[in-house]
Structures are given as structure tokens and as C-alpha cells.
Amino acid sequence: MLVPRMTQAERNAIVSPASGLIMFQTDNTAGFYYNSGTPGAPVWMPVGSTSGWGTTGNSGLTTGVNFLGTTDNVVLTFKVNNQLAGKVETFNTALGLNALYANSTGSGNIAIGTGALYNNTVRGNLVAVGDSALFNNNAISGAVQGRMNTALGSKALFTNTTGSSNVASGFKTLFFNTTGYGNTAIGNLSLFTNSIGHGNTAGGCNSLVNNTTGNGNTALGYSTLGTSNSGNYNVGAGWYALGSSNGNYNIASGYMALMNNTTGSSNVAVGASALFSNTERTNLVAVGDSAMYSNVWGLQNTAI
């Protein structure tokens, strides 16, 4: 039997084609087609299309009937070059080479990017978007650590293992964090070196970049508190404010305010370059552009 051969236009011109009518289409996507609809409402389907999705597209689909997925509780897996490139589970979504690779019982996770959440096995409610984001996050079963972390950016929170409730947005933000918790880092390399410090907030490129063990610091601005590694409960707002501080309880607001502070504590500097030269003196108050700019050894001064 030679099946009728015709163009797509000729096929569509058939009046009231019988259900099951078959023909060979010679143009567009050539091949055997059959009418899966009715004579009054024909639906032309490629022969064999009911057993799978065509690599050149599909037609005649019905919303709520046709879908790409599984009908049982099996992970929908995507591969590229025979390597895991994505998977959709009942409660997890992963897209990217080896994203969420080791996950076993963790649920409510989103991993997008090569190696995102790679080592996570049991933790849930994690968001990792970016190459190797939250790569090492993995706490033991039943422990409270390693939970509720959000990493947005290449290698954000890369080293984190048991730290919880951290938010990292930007290239390598909170990169070396392992057990620190409750930190927020926004801006490339912000809180980059932080390992165990907790409760820190860094907003700005390189802000708190060298902090390792300091707690409760707030840095807003480029390289604010940039050299600090162990200071606690400092507040800096402005370009290079509190740039070198390892002291505690300092407040600096303004361009290069308390720029060179090392171990000085409980100082207040408001204004560009206020207390610029102070390194280790405490209990100083300087309000105004360059107020007490050259103070190095003076004690208990107030300049407004």
C-alpha cells in the first residue's frame, strides 16, 4: 500500500478527514501523520508521537492531559553528556551540573548552578543560586545546624557546613563561613573571610571582607570595616569607614571616619575623616568633617 503523499496545505484542505486517516506529509516536518481528532475537528499527529515527545516540537497537546514528567514518585532527571544536569523532585528543584548531587532526605531546597548544594544530604529549606553556592553545606541528621541559608552568587557560602540563617548575595560572599550564623552579606566579597563570626551585617563590596571571628558588626559601604577581623559590635557607614578596626562598640559614619582605628573602642566618629588617625584610643567623640583628624594619643576628647 502506498499511503497518499501531500503537502501540509493539501493535508489541511482535506474535507472531514476520518479519524485515523493516515498520510505522508512531504514538506515542513515530513513524515507519516494521522488524524487523532474527529472529521469535524481534525488533529494531525505524527505517527508514533503518542509514545514520547518529539525533538522538533509537538502539536495537538491538551492542557491538563499532556505533560512532561512522571506519573509515579520518581525523580524527573535531566542529563548532559550522561552527567546529572538537573532534577525535579516532589519537594526539591535542581538545575545545573551536579546541583543537589548528594541530596538524600533534604526537602524544600532550590539549587541552580553547577555544584550548587553539591554535598547537602539532609538539610532542607535552602536556596543556592550560583556556581558552587552552598557547595559544602551538610550537617548531621537531626542537628539544628546548616539550616535556612540563602546563597545568591558564584561560590556564595561555599565552605559553609553547619552555619544557619545566613544570607549571602554576591560573588564569594561569606565564602569561608563554616559555623557562623545569622550573618547577612550583600556585595562582592563581603564577609569573605568570616568563618565563625555571627550576627554580622555587611552591605557593600569588600565590606567586612577580612572578618573572621567578630560578632554583631554592621558595615555599610565599600570596604567598610574592611580590615577588621575580630572586632565586635561596631557600626560603620561610609567608604572605608572603620577600615582597620579590631576594637569594639565603635560607631563611624562618613567617608574614612575612624579609618585607621585598630584597637580603639567605644568611639563615635560622624563626618568625613573624623578621628581619621586614631588607632587605639577609646571614649572619643568627633562630629564634623575631619573632627579630631590627627588625634592619636589624646584621651577622652569631644569635638563637635
GIQUI-V132233 format. One record per residue. N is the residue number from 1. RES is the residue in one small letter. NEAR is the number of other ideal C-beta (glycine too) atoms within 10 Angstrom. Layout:
n: {N:N}
res: {RES:RES}
near: {NEAR:NEAR}
//
This chain:
n: {1:2:3:4:5:6:7:8:9:10:11:12:13:14:15:16:17:18:19:20:21:22:23:24:25:26:27:28:29:30:31:32:33:34:35:36:37:38:39:40:41:42:43:44:45:46:47:48:49:50:51:52:53:54:55:56:57:58:59:60:61:62:63:64:65:66:67:68:69:70:71:72:73:74:75:76:77:78:79:80:81:82:83:84:85:86:87:88:89:90:91:92:93:94:95:96:97:98:99:100:101:102:103:104:105:106:107:108:109:110:111:112:113:114:115:116:117:118:119:120:121:122:123:124:125:126:127:128:129:130:131:132:133:134:135:136:137:138:139:140:141:142:143:144:145:146:147:148:149:150:151:152:153:154:155:156:157:158:159:160:161:162:163:164:165:166:167:168:169:170:171:172:173:174:175:176:177:178:179:180:181:182:183:184:185:186:187:188:189:190:191:192:193:194:195:196:197:198:199:200:201:202:203:204:205:206:207:208:209:210:211:212:213:214:215:216:217:218:219:220:221:222:223:224:225:226:227:228:229:230:231:232:233:234:235:236:237:238:239:240:241:242:243:244:245:246:247:248:249:250:251:252:253:254:255:256:257:258:259:260:261:262:263:264:265:266:267:268:269:270:271:272:273:274:275:276:277:278:279:280:281:282:283:284:285:286:287:288:289:290:291:292:293:294:295:296:297:298:299:300:301:302:303:304}
res: {m:l:v:p:r:m:t:q:a:e:r:n:a:i:v:s:p:a:s:g:l:i:m:f:q:t:d:n:t:a:g:f:y:y:n:s:g:t:p:g:a:p:v:w:m:p:v:g:s:t:s:g:w:g:t:t:g:n:s:g:l:t:t:g:v:n:f:l:g:t:t:d:n:v:v:l:t:f:k:v:n:n:q:l:a:g:k:v:e:t:f:n:t:a:l:g:l:n:a:l:y:a:n:s:t:g:s:g:n:i:a:i:g:t:g:a:l:y:n:n:t:v:r:g:n:l:v:a:v:g:d:s:a:l:f:n:n:n:a:i:s:g:a:v:q:g:r:m:n:t:a:l:g:s:k:a:l:f:t:n:t:t:g:s:s:n:v:a:s:g:f:k:t:l:f:f:n:t:t:g:y:g:n:t:a:i:g:n:l:s:l:f:t:n:s:i:g:h:g:n:t:a:g:g:c:n:s:l:v:n:n:t:t:g:n:g:n:t:a:l:g:y:s:t:l:g:t:s:n:s:g:n:y:n:v:g:a:g:w:y:a:l:g:s:s:n:g:n:y:n:i:a:s:g:y:m:a:l:m:n:n:t:t:g:s:s:n:v:a:v:g:a:s:a:l:f:s:n:t:e:r:t:n:l:v:a:v:g:d:s:a:m:y:s:n:v:w:g:l:q:n:t:a:i}
near: {3:5:13:12:12:17:13:15:9:14:22:11:10:16:6:10:20:11:12:8:18:14:19:15:19:13:11:11:12:13:14:13:22:21:21:15:14:12:13:7:7:21:15:19:19:18:13:11:17:10:5:8:12:13:6:9:7:14:11:13:13:8:6:6:6:11:11:8:7:11:6:4:7:10:12:12:13:11:11:10:6:6:9:16:17:18:19:15:17:9:10:21:15:26:18:25:18:19:29:29:20:13:25:8:9:25:14:12:24:18:31:20:27:18:23:32:34:25:16:27:18:17:28:16:14:29:19:34:21:28:20:24:33:35:26:18:31:21:20:11:10:6:12:10:16:27:19:16:28:20:33:19:25:20:21:34:35:26:17:33:15:19:27:21:15:29:20:34:20:24:18:22:35:38:25:17:31:15:16:28:21:17:29:20:34:20:25:19:23:36:37:23:17:32:19:15:28:19:17:30:20:33:19:26:19:22:32:37:28:20:32:17:15:27:18:17:29:20:33:19:25:16:25:33:39:28:21:29:19:16:30:19:18:30:20:34:20:28:17:25:34:37:22:20:33:22:26:19:17:30:20:31:21:28:16:23:34:35:28:19:34:14:15:26:20:15:27:20:33:21:24:19:23:32:35:25:15:30:17:14:23:17:14:26:19:27:17:16:13:17:24:25:19:10:21:11:8:12:9:9:15:12:18:9}
//
